[in-house]
Amino acid sequence: MIPYGRQEILQADIDAVVDVLHSDFITQGDAVPLFEKRVSDFVGAKYGVAVNSATSALHVACLALGLGRNDWLWVSPISFVASSNCGLYCGANVDFVDIEEESFNICPKKLEEKLLIAQKKDCLPKVVVAVHLCGQSAEMKRIFELSLQFGFKIIEDASHAVGGKYLGEYVGKCRYSAITVFSFHPVKIITTGEGGMALTNDAGLAEKMRLLRSHGITRDEAKMLSEPDGPWYYEQIELGFNYRMTDIHAALGLSQLNRLENYIERRNAIAKYYNSALQQLPLKLPLVNGNCYSTYHLYVIRLQLKKIDLSQREVFEILRSKGIGVNIHYIPIFQHPYYRKFKLKIDEFSNTLKYYNEAITLPIFPSMTKDEQQKVVSALSDVLKR
Ligand SMILES: *Cc1c(COP(=O)(O)O)cnc(C)c1O
């Protein structure tokens, strides 16, 4: 089976991890702060806070922005459940905004319409999560303008978009958001095994997130509420978590970071091949907005169901039977049983439901061979030409 995504681990990665294992500190040593510095320097953000997953990063990001009970978090429903679970962790309410037909990202127009209604009902969101689906940035400039008008904070869920660009700048620079979150899970762009990072230009938010990732404990006298009892003294001043990244993970990330740009180039080259090889088939191929340089974390095709005799499920099953590890990203979050109790009005989400009915993710990863790429194209051609 050709998987839809796969990490690449080279000897240099293994050596970097082994070096840490031989060192004095396998966690809370030098590798984590160095990884934070390298990633934040690379994207042009002031601060990077490394944690044990993007899910944890989303959680501490929401808490740092003050999200809590009676607040609302809004997000697009075509995403991984972590993009909205972070709101529920904070005791907030979660609601969704339909996607754009072309980019599969949150639709700024529908966002504006929904904000105007929420304003009248006095239930505006405190946080909007903009997911950069497949590695293409959402329309951040427009969403940022809306945030100024309606007073919400923006978190970019850039789990797919590490190394991508928007208006000529790296995603993660936080020009149009308070905080950007990266994932380093093995199917994503670069990996630390499990891992994530929150990027920000706001010193206060960075400090808050650092505190929350490590039990809410401080060793900084200036922040303590009491006089230190002695040199061993530390204080817990918030209810935090153990969301720390280890130096073992950070070492792997540092080594992988050296190949980030190369990975994105290889993913773009595969996408370019798919774009030309699939253009005659009854499909809608992914469009990348001129504002964006996509990472192509995912290559999602849309079936033109009116032109073929097969259902999405049949196409999916035939491709799997031919050894093509296709996938679907994602089941609309509100359709999961856990979310059904929130009783959302489904008719608001026509683009989301249409997308879920037509979308199929094709394999794409940096080490994918030309032979594997051709197998995907010929299998898909065979299925759709029946
Ligand atoms: C993978 C993913 C996450 C969660 O990342 P983890 O590092 O596995 O916690 C969140 N949001 C999106 C859009 C993702 O794809």
The ligand as an SDF file (V2000), in Angstrom:
LIG
                    3D

 15 15  0  0  0  0  0  0  0  0999 V2000
   -2.5850   16.8920   13.1550 C   0  0  0  0  0  0  0  0  0  0  0  0
   -3.4470   18.0410   13.4250 C   0  0  0  0  0  0  0  0  0  0  0  0
   -3.6370   18.5500   14.7120 C   0  0  0  0  0  0  0  0  0  0  0  0
   -3.1160   17.8670   15.9380 C   0  0  0  0  0  0  0  0  0  0  0  0
   -1.7510   17.6820   15.8870 O   0  0  0  0  0  0  0  0  0  0  0  0
   -1.0270   16.7660   16.9820 P   0  0  0  0  0  0  0  0  0  0  0  0
    0.4060   17.2400   16.9230 O   0  0  0  0  0  0  0  0  0  0  0  0
   -1.1780   15.3580   16.5290 O   0  0  0  0  0  0  0  0  0  0  0  0
   -1.6480   17.0270   18.2950 O   0  0  0  0  0  0  0  0  0  0  0  0
   -4.4070   19.6860   14.8640 C   0  0  0  0  0  0  0  0  0  0  0  0
   -4.9620   20.2960   13.8160 N   0  0  0  0  0  0  0  0  0  0  0  0
   -4.8130   19.8380   12.5630 C   0  0  0  0  0  0  0  0  0  0  0  0
   -5.4400   20.5790   11.4270 C   0  0  0  0  0  0  0  0  0  0  0  0
   -4.0610   18.6890   12.3250 C   0  0  0  0  0  0  0  0  0  0  0  0
   -3.9560   18.2040   11.0890 O   0  0  0  0  0  0  0  0  0  0  0  0
  1  2  1  0
  2  3  1  0
  2 14  2  0
  3  4  1  0
  3 10  2  0
  4  5  1  0
  5  6  1  0
  6  7  2  0
  6  8  1  0
  6  9  1  0
 10 11  1  0
 11 12  2  0
 12 13  1  0
 12 14  1  0
 14 15  1  0
M  END
$$$$
